[in-house]
Amino acid sequence: MAEIIQKDGTWAFDGDTVRIVPGSDKSVSLLRRTLGEIAVPLGALAGISFEPGKKSGRLRLRLRDGADPLLQITGGKLEDSSDPYRLTVDSDRTGVAEYFVDEVRNALLLEQVETGPVDSYLLPGPALPITVGAGDGTAGFDGERIRLEWNWKTEESKTSGGTRTLAVEDVESVEWLPSAGLENGYLRFAVSKAPTKAPPKYDPHAVELWGFRKDPLMALVGAAVVARMPHPYAPPPAPADRPARIEPAGAAPVPVSAPVPAPAPAPAPAPAPAPAPAAAPGADDHDALLRRLRELGELHQAGILTAEEFTTAKQAVLKRM
């Protein structure tokens, strides 16, 4: 097991899952503390890296596209301090960080985890129920319904309609955008039954954000909703079977397809071949492991694997033999 403990948080890897626990230091962002512990399965990872620095380095996980609803809705717009997949590492813990990277990379290599997008969320998203107040309103979600309430700073055109309650099945998309410079941000729910092009300031299905401390928490509400909506990369549903045609009473049946000819008589069964000698137990596994060793050697010779990575991976394969 690999583990690195810092003021910023603790990362642990057991071979199958990277567990991320935010630190208790006051410098840890409100979003990361609210989100809490995250369990990232190995299959959700696209890579890991460590960037050393003079005073401190940075450990960073890269997830596969579509694996995490939080990353899906924030789209790379989270500040570094709010990104749960980045860990600040003190300069005297550089060796531990590099060892952690090697362990995760070796596991990804041995398990041959793909790095492309996925068509279903591999992380569950923020815990429910969740309620956040920021900007001109409060957004809450219990897993089925979204509730939007307004405060005294909200425009009258939004408050006049009172509290808004939306069912997840009525939401077509969710958009979160942080404030930048003089431009305000927002959390917006596009509703199929009530489309609108109004700015977030006047949109009754949007919370306008003004760049204050709690603004990033609105992304957690959006991620919780997105996690319970159809995945954007999921294959389209198969077309429903064509219903049977119903003829009026007394009418002659109309064939909907050509008649199927009667099957020809089946030929007499051929005598069963003599059973092949059974392969030695574990022969296929042994051959696969030998092929894996050859592949590792080729990767090492091509310069893709370092000598240390090749040695570690080779030892892991030999243990399985």
JOJO-V938835 format. One record per backbone hydrogen bond with DSSP energy under -1.0 kcal/mol. NH is the residue of the N-H (numbers start at 1). CO is the residue of the C=O. E is the energy in kcal/mol with one decimal. If there is no record, write none. Layout:
BEGIN
<<NH:CO:E> <NH:CO:E>>
END
This chain:
BEGIN
<<2:13:-2.3> <4:11:-2.6> <6:9:-2.5> <10:21:-2.7> <11:4:-2.4> <12:19:-1.9> <13:2:-3.1> <14:17:-1.5> <18:40:-2.7> <19:12:-3.0> <20:38:-2.9> <21:10:-2.7> <23:8:-1.9> <28:25:-1.9> <33:29:-1.9> <34:30:-2.3> <35:31:-2.5> <36:32:-1.8> <38:20:-2.4> <40:18:-2.9> <42:16:-2.6> <44:41:-2.0> <45:42:-1.7> <46:62:-3.4> <47:62:-1.6> <49:60:-2.3> <51:58:-2.9> <57:89:-3.3> <58:51:-1.9> <59:87:-2.9> <60:49:-2.8> <61:85:-2.4> <62:47:-2.9> <64:44:-2.7> <67:64:-2.1> <72:68:-1.9> <73:69:-1.8> <74:70:-2.1> <75:71:-2.0> <77:74:-1.7> <82:79:-1.2> <86:83:-1.2> <87:59:-2.7> <89:57:-2.6> <91:55:-1.2> <93:90:-2.1> <94:91:-1.1> <97:93:-2.1> <98:94:-2.4> <99:95:-2.1> <100:96:-2.3> <101:97:-2.2> <102:98:-2.2> <103:99:-2.3> <104:100:-2.1> <105:101:-2.7> <106:102:-2.6> <107:103:-1.8> <108:104:-2.4> <109:105:-2.2> <110:106:-2.8> <111:107:-2.3> <113:108:-1.8> <118:65:-2.3> <122:67:-1.7> <123:67:-1.5> <130:141:-2.2> <132:139:-2.8> <134:137:-2.3> <136:208:-1.6> <137:134:-1.8> <138:149:-2.6> <139:132:-2.8> <140:147:-2.2> <141:130:-2.5> <142:145:-1.5> <146:166:-3.3> <147:140:-2.6> <148:164:-3.1> <149:138:-2.5> <151:136:-1.3> <154:151:-1.7> <158:155:-1.5> <159:155:-1.9> <160:156:-2.3> <162:159:-1.6> <164:148:-2.5> <166:146:-2.7> <168:144:-2.1> <170:167:-1.5> <171:168:-1.8> <172:190:-3.2> <173:190:-1.0> <175:188:-2.5> <177:186:-2.6> <180:183:-2.3> <183:180:-2.3> <185:209:-1.8> <186:177:-2.3> <187:207:-2.0> <188:175:-3.0> <189:205:-2.4> <190:173:-2.4> <192:170:-2.4> <202:199:-2.1> <203:199:-1.4> <206:203:-1.6> <207:187:-2.6> <209:185:-2.7> <215:212:-1.5> <217:214:-1.2> <218:215:-1.7> <219:216:-1.4> <221:217:-1.1> <222:218:-2.1> <223:219:-2.5> <224:220:-2.2> <225:221:-1.8> <226:222:-2.7> <227:223:-2.2> <228:225:-1.6> <229:226:-1.8> <234:231:-1.4> <251:248:-1.7> <283:280:-2.1> <286:282:-2.5> <287:283:-2.6> <288:284:-2.6> <289:285:-2.3> <290:286:-2.1> <291:287:-2.4> <292:288:-2.2> <293:289:-2.2> <294:290:-2.1> <295:291:-2.4> <296:292:-2.5> <297:293:-2.3> <298:294:-2.3> <299:295:-2.5> <300:296:-2.3> <301:297:-2.5> <302:298:-2.0> <303:300:-1.2> <304:299:-1.9> <305:299:-1.3> <310:306:-2.7> <311:307:-2.3> <312:308:-2.4> <313:309:-2.4> <314:310:-2.5> <315:311:-2.3> <316:312:-1.8> <317:313:-1.8> <318:314:-2.5> <319:315:-2.0> <320:316:-1.1>>
END
